[in-house]
Amino acid sequence: MSVYKHQDSPFYHFDFQLKGNRFHGSTGCTNERDARTFERSERDKAKQQMKAASPVSTKLDDVAGRYWQEVGQHHAAPTPHGGISNGCCDTLGLPNSSPIFATTMSLS
């Protein structure tokens, strides 16, 4: 059990790992005995959470969906013209279909 007193806080803190996950924070306790009791209850809660958690799917579709939910949707910022930002055109105030940035490819 790892309970310690942080130099900038009057409260004891806890820090432990369980199955590769780190759990840490303030106990809100000013004496070590209460802090150890609090840390023990946090460890028990963490064990219950680990038992209740379902295994994470590694299928590409599931991983891509999870990425979109947790990260991707927060990156795509709408622009004033309703599309997704495309960098230089938005900076220069040009429409998305500006001929300056259009490229054509010949496959002949």
NORWONOR-V787422 format. One record per pair of residues at least 24 apart in sequence whose ideal C-beta (glycine too) atoms are under 7 Angstrom apart, sorted by sequence separation. I is the first residue (numbers start at 0). J is the second residue. D is the distance in Angstrom with one decimal. If there is no record, write none. Layout:
BEGIN
i=I j=J d=D
i=I j=J d=D
END
This chain:
BEGIN
i=13 j=37 d=6.9
i=13 j=38 d=3.9
i=15 j=42 d=6.2
i=13 j=41 d=6.1
i=17 j=45 d=5.1
i=2 j=31 d=6.4
i=17 j=46 d=6.7
i=18 j=49 d=5.7
i=2 j=34 d=4.7
i=17 j=49 d=6.2
i=2 j=35 d=5.3
i=0 j=35 d=6.1
i=2 j=38 d=5.2
i=0 j=38 d=5.6
i=0 j=39 d=6.9
END
